[in-house]
Amino acid sequence: MSRVQRFAILTLLTASITAPVCAQSTATDAPTVPQLLAPSAVPENQIDLFYAARNQAPIWLKDEDGRAAAQSLVSILRNATLDGLSDGPELAGKVETAIAANDDKTISAAWVRYVQALKGPVEGVTYGDPDLAPKAPSAGAILAAAAREASLSARVKAVSSVNPFYSQLRDEAVKAGNSSDPRIRATLARLSLIPANGRVILVDIPAAKLMMIEDGRIVDSMKVIVGKPSGATPVLASTIHYVTFNPVWHIPQDIARVRVAPVVLKRGVGYLKLARYQTVESFGAANETPIDPTTVDWKAVADGTSNVYVRQLSGPQNMMGKVKFGFANGTGVFLHDTPDKKLFAKDKRYLSHGCIRLERPAALASWLLGPNAPQPSGEPEELVPVKGGVPIYLSYLTAQPGADGTIAYANDPYGLDTPGAPKAVMATPATAQ
């Protein structure tokens, strides 16, 4: 069984176990501001072993291109506090001295520190797909990659750029002389996770916007609705392997208590049929046997002393709309269509219980599946595979390059990047949409 197949099964199991939920407001500890975790010093023996294996042949000082790369590294390190390397300016001085002294090893040690800082873990992000978690390469791997490049200058430029979104924000921050603002530091840390190549979905939570990205270029975007501060959309990375057409909505317990039970008590169980609701034994493929709604103590459900499992069958008024996009994660969130399109006209779209509602879900489905994808059959819960899977990053970007060359700051609705601000309550697997 391939990794993709294993992960696809994990996605489906997660969706079943957490019973198509979306976020719940519970009192959990607020996350810390995400930032790159600075790497420790590189043991000298790792550098020595690498050079011993190549008979002390230099990497940087062997030709003009290598020397130019070393000089570029000096400039990069001077501003490397933005990259999570607190002693970057000190390392820049050491590299300058090493160039003059023909000390190739010291330059390599500084390069290893820098690359490991860029590739290090980021606080405050969870990974539904473990393969998306950053893994800092070893010193040997970093130096071997540098040594085999035809142009070391090009290698340094490519690695330090990270991706276009990261490099543009960092460059503007350097120009503005602003390397300490927590919004810039946190945003750069989160952006460091976005791969420079391939297809990627990026959801900017503060901007309530989804971007479809190919090789670092935004090819399409749309408005979205994200979680309100009492049921915040989590910052996470995962992979979409399937598109689900004609989804069934599994109503979270708190929504069933507040929105369904009072109406049943007022209008009777006939309301359930009109709304295309079914009561079932439990959520999950093996336990969704329908039960007679007259056997449910709806008064107990309404006062919170009993639970009920209610699902809404697919159809025009289904709260999931016509399509949903699931991905493995521990909070039960996903992307989905919605019949309530008027909400996209709002400027501040922090309105859901944690899931992400899409302005143009058909456009996302078309982009994910490609022009030759089979047409949906109309059957409920129809899964159509996404070839190879596409990574999705639910991110939180409070600083962006402005049109006039300055830094533009976004709303911080969850208080993640503003010291002293009230923190949002993050989503947990118990509510939906």
Summary of the structure (lengths in Angstrom):
residues: 433
radius of gyration: 25.2
end to end distance: 32.7
largest distance: 86.4
contacts: 1432
relative contact order: 0.18
helix: 37%
strand: 19%
